[in-house]
């Protein structure tokens, strides 16, 4: 639970708010109120007009909880003093930016601005007596950008603690009629906070309008995210943030589903697949691609396609385990898990370094190249897995499969032309791929020679090419 000292203008705002509320009670006509839920019952609070210049963004709001660490330097200043101008401006940046990338404008925020411009404010926000926005932080940011001078707000009782403020904010946000939800990661963090406060899981699930099994799935996913953030930490202080996992909601849910399925038969294999899938997710591969990652993906595809600099320092696989009474041994799966974790750690740390603003451009460029190389290797591995999967599902003739290979080579010609034009050809990788292609053609020629009686022009060419 985030808690903060009162803001600098707390006493001044408290006096102003009390005066406005008194005027509203004593004035003619009906008094405007807004209803909020608190401790399971409705609470009716008075509504007043409040100057925007006197209000503070709420540093504990769940709306941008995951984005707080977007800029580590400003995040530390925000924790130290959330009321100073620099911290409040940082909160403003996070409120108007996209949850997945706060540096980019958020279309939802732009839509809110258009709405406020056309029809003005319809629903009041909510503040404390000290002038801290509890609900309506984003609306206040939009009104400020529109050069408005005030905002209509309900005022919570002076006795409200930070725990009360948190509970009211969540209750308002989780009402079914709310039009703009928290981002996915912010919802996960809000659920975690509620559980850490000692609330029952079933009650939290009900408040968030989800089933209990979904709540447990979400808590597992957040645990994986926080583990990956911790493992991404480098010696120079770089680290991924919760924001880096925004936008991967469906991929992460499928990760959980697959993990539970594999874990039913082997916990070790489930961990290996989880590591491989996390690596693909953080490299921004879509759900349709990560689905191809199964128990055999690492050994059959990924280990062969990763750049050498990523595999040369991997821990050795554990020694085979002899089966008592039998003359056979089985491989120890823990070695595969250790190798999968090592690969994932390298990718996590390279991604963290790549986006670390406090590091030199040269250091970040080296990390970026490592990420690009890892993504190429992962893409090749996924493509191989995809081809094999399609071959299993679709019975093709030999000629049809060769036509698929021809189409792929034709595409490679186009890619090669573009690489020459941009001076971006990976000559070493290209040469290695050609050697693998030659090896496959030699095998094809040997097999075809055994069964073809009188070679045609194509067969004659293949035999000659394989002998050169």
N, C-alpha and C positions, 0 to 999 in steps of 0.2 A: 504494500500500500504506500503510494507516494504521499508525503506530507510536507508542507512548506510553511514558513513563517508568514505573517500578514504582510501585504504589500505596503509600500511607502505611504500611499494615500488612503490607508485603511480607515483611520479615524475621520478624515475629511469626508470620505464616501459614506461612512456609516451615518454621519450627521445629515448629509444631503438626502440619503435614502429615507431616513426617518421622517424628515420634513416633507418629502414628496408623498410618502404613504399617508401621513396625517392629513395633507391637503386633499388626497383622493377620498379619504373617509369623510371628511367634513364638507366636501364639495357637493354641489347639486347634481342630480342625475344618478344613474346606476353606477356602481363601482365595478371596474373591470377586474376579474380574477382569472387565474389559470390553475388548473388542477394537476397535481403531480402525485405519484404513488410513493408512499414512504411507510416502511414497516408494515406493508400489507394493507394499508388503508389510504383512502384519498385525502390529500392535503390541499386546501384552497388557499392560494397566496395572492396578495395584491399585485397589480400590474402598474408600472409607472414608465414614464419616458426618462431615459438615462443618456447623458452625453457620451458619445463613443470615446472621446478623448480621455475620459476618466476610468474606463474599464480596462481590465487586464484579461488576456487570454489565460485559460486554465492550464498550467503546466502538467496537471495530472490527467487531462482528458484522454479517454480511451481512443478518441478518433485518430490521433497521430502517435499512439504509444510505440508502435513498431518502427516509426520513422524517426524517433528522437535521436538515434545514433547515426543518422545519415551523415552528419558532419561531426566527427568525434570531438573536435576542438570546441565547437559551439555547444555540443551536448554537455560537455563538462561545465561550461559556463552556465548553462541552463540549470544544471543540478545545483551549482553553487549559489546562484542568484537568479531565479526565474523572472524577477520583476524588472531588472535593468532593461534599458532600451534594446540592447543587442539581443538579449534572450527573447524578448517579446517579438522582435522582428524575425528571429529564427522560427518561432512558433507560427508566425504569420506565413512564412515561406512554406512550412510544412502543411499548413491548412489549405493553401491554394494550389499546391502541387499534386501530381499524380501519386497515389500510394506506392506504385512500383518504381517511380523515379521522381522524387520531389523537385528535381530541376526542370521538369517538363510541366506545362500547364495542364490542369485536370479538366477534361471536358465537362464533368459533373459540376465543378465549381463555376465554369463559364455559364452553364445552363442555369445555375442558381442565380448568378448575377443578372442574366436576362430576365428571369422571373421577377426578381426584386425591382428591376428597372421598369417592367411593364405594369405590375400589379401592386407594388410596394409590399411591405411586410405584413403578412396575414397572421402568422402565429408568433406570439411573443417568445423571447428567449427566457433565460433564467439566470439569476446572479445571486451571489451572497451579499450580505449587507456591506461587505468590504469592497465590493465592485469586481469580484472575480466571476467570469462567465462560467456557468455550470453547463448550460445547454444553449447553443446558439453561437459557439465560437466561429464556425464557418460563416454563418450569416453576418456576424459582426465584421469579419474580414471582407466579405462581399460589399457590405454597406460602406465600409471605409474606402474601398476601392472606387465605389460610386460617388464618393465625396459627400455622403450623407453625414449629418451632424449628430443624430441620436438614434436610439434603438428602443423598442418597447420590450420590457423585461418584467417577468415575475420576480419577486424577492423572497428568498428563503428566510426562515426565522434566524435570528442572531445566534441561537444556541447550536446551530448545525455544526457538526465536526466534519473532518475530511472523510471519515467513514460514511457519514450521512450524505455528503455531497456525491461521493462515489456511487452510493446505492441509488440516489435519485437520478443521476446521469444515465446509469445503465437501464433503469426502469423506463425512462423516457425513450432511450434509443431502441430498446427491444420491443416497444409497442408494435403490433402488427401493421399499423397504419403509417409507420414511418417510411418515407420515400427514399431516403439515402442512408444505406447501411454503413456500418463500419467496414473497413477492408477486412479481408479474410484473416490475416495475421493478427490484426487488432482484436478481432472477435476471440481468437485463440488465447491471446494474452488476458483478455477480460475474464474468460472462463477460468484460467489458471489462477488469477487473483482471487476470484470468488472461492475457489477450492482451498487456497492457502489461508483464507480467512476462517476456514473451518466449516463451511457450508456443505450440506449433503449433496452428493452428486446428482441425485434424482431431482432435487429442488433447483439446482443450477440448470439442468437440462430443460426442465419445464419453463424456467424464466427465458431461456434462449430459444424456446419453441422447437426443440429437437428431441429425438429419442435418446434414451440413456446410452444405448450402444453407440450412437453417433457421438455423444459427448466423450465416451471413452476413446473412440477413434481419434477425435480431435486432440485429446490430451496426449495420446501416443505420438501424433504427428508433431505437436509442439515440442515434445521431448526430443524427438529426432532432430528437429531444427536447431534447438538449443545445443544439442551435442555437436552438431556440425559447425555451429558458430564458434564453440569453444575450440574445436579441433582446427579451425581455420587460423587461429592466432599464430602469428610469426614472431620471431625474436625482435624484430624492429617495431612491434606494436600494431601491425596491421591486423585487421579482423573483419570478417563479414558481419553484416547486421541482419536483423529480422526482415528489413526491406528487401534484401536480396532473394527472399523466398516468396515475396508477393507475386501473384500471377501464376503460381504453380499449384493452385488448389486441387484441381482434378488429378494432376500427376501425383501429388502427395497422397490423396485418398486412394488412388490405385496402388501406390506403393504399400500402404497399410494392408489393403485387401490381399495383395500378392504375398506379403510377408507372412500373414496369418495362415494362408493356404500352405506355403512351403514349410513353415514352422511346425505344422501338424505332423510332419514326417521327419523333419531334420532342422533343429535350431541352428546348427552350423551353416547349412546351406541357405537358410533364410537370411542369416547375417551377410553371407557373401552376396546374395542377390540384392539385398538392401544397399550394400556398399556400391555395387555396380550401377544400380538405378539412381542413387543419389548423385553419383558422378555425372551421369547423363543429364539429370535434372538441372544441376548447377551449371552444366554446359549448354543449357537452354534447348534441349531436345524435347520435342512434343510427346504427348502421351502415346500417340500412335507408334512412335519409335521405341520408347522405353518399354512398351509391352513385349518387345522382342527379347528382352533380357530375362533369361531363365537360368536354371542351375548350371547349364553347360556353356553359358555365354562367355565367361571369363577364360576358361581353358580353350574353348574352340575358336574364339574370335578375338576377344579384347587383347589378350596377352600377345598375340601375333601382330596386332596393328598399332599398338602404342609406340610412340617414339622411343628410341633406345635410351635416351637420358632419363626417361621415367621408369624404365624397367631394370636398369643396371644395378640399382641399389635396393631392389625389393628383397625382403627377408626370404630366406630359402624355405621351401616347403618342408613340412615335418617328415621325418622318416616313416616309411610304410609300417603298418602295424601287422604283425604276424598273428594269424588266427590259430589259437591253441588247438592241437590235434589234427590240423590240416596243413598241407604243404602250399598254402597260399597266403598272400598278404593283401591288405587293403591300404590305400592311401589315407593318411590322417587329414581330415577336412580342415582342421584348424590352420594348416599352412596356407590353404587357399584364402581363408578369411583374413589372415594377416597380410597377405599380398593385396587383397582387395582393399583393405583399410589403408594400406600404404599408398596405393594409387589415388584413392579418394582424398587422402590428406594432402597429397601434392597438388591436386586440382583445386581443393578448397583454399589452400594457402596462396597459390598462384592467382586465383580470383581475388582474394583479399588484397594482395600486393598490387595487383593491376589497378584497383580503384582507390588505393590509399593516397590521399591528397598530400600528406605530410612527407612523402618520399620523393626522391629526385625523378625527373623524367626518364633518365636512363634505367633506373631500377624498375620503374613501372613498365617500360618498354620490354625489358627482358621477361618480366612476368607475363606480359601480353602475348609475347611470342610463344611462351610455354603453354598458355591457354589455347592459342590457335592450333598448336601442334597436337595438344590433347584432344581438341575437338575434331581435328582431321582424323586422328586415329580412332576415336569413338564412332565417327560417322562411317568410316570404312568397315569397322566391326559390325555396326548395325546394318549396313548395306549387305554385308555377307550373310548375316543372320536372316535378313529379310528375304534374300534370294533363296536360301536353303528352305526357309519356311514356305515360300511360294512353290518351290519344287516338290515339297512334301504334299501340299494341298492340291496341286494341279498336275495331272499326268501329262507330260509333254513328250513329244518325240525328240529324238536326238537332233534332227534338223531344226526344230523349233527352238531348242535351247541354244543352238549355234547362232540362230538368227537373233536371239536376245543378246548374245555376246557381241555380235556384229553391231547391233544398235548401240551398245555401250561403248564400243570402240569409236563409232562415228561421233558420239557425244564427246569422247575424250579428244578427238581431233579439234572440235570446236573449243573445248576448254584449253587445249594446248595453244591454239592461236591467240586466245585471250591472254593467257599467261605470258606469251612472248611480247604481246603488245604492252603489257603493264610491268614487264620485267619482274614477274613474281613466280617464275617457275622454280619449284623445289627439285633441282636436278638430281640430287641424291635419291629422293623418294621416287622420282620418275624412273630412274635407272633400276631401282630395286623392283618396281612394279613390272618393268619390262622383263626382268629376269624371271619373275614368278610366272608371267605369261608364257615365256618360252618353255619353262618347265611343264606347264600344263599342255602346251601344244605337242611337245615331245611324247608325253603320255598318251595323248589322243591319237597321234600317228601310230604308235606301237600297237594300240588296241585295234585301230581300224585296219591295219595291215594284216592282222590275224584273220579277219572275217571277210574282207572284201576280195573277191576273186580277180576281177580285171579293173584296176583303178581307172577312174575317169580323170578329167582335167583337174578337178578340185582335189581329188585324192593324191594325184601325182604331185601337185604343188605342195600339199601338206607334207608328204614324205620328203621331198627335196628340202623344204624349209627346215624340217626337223633334223636333217643331216648336216646342215651348214654350220 
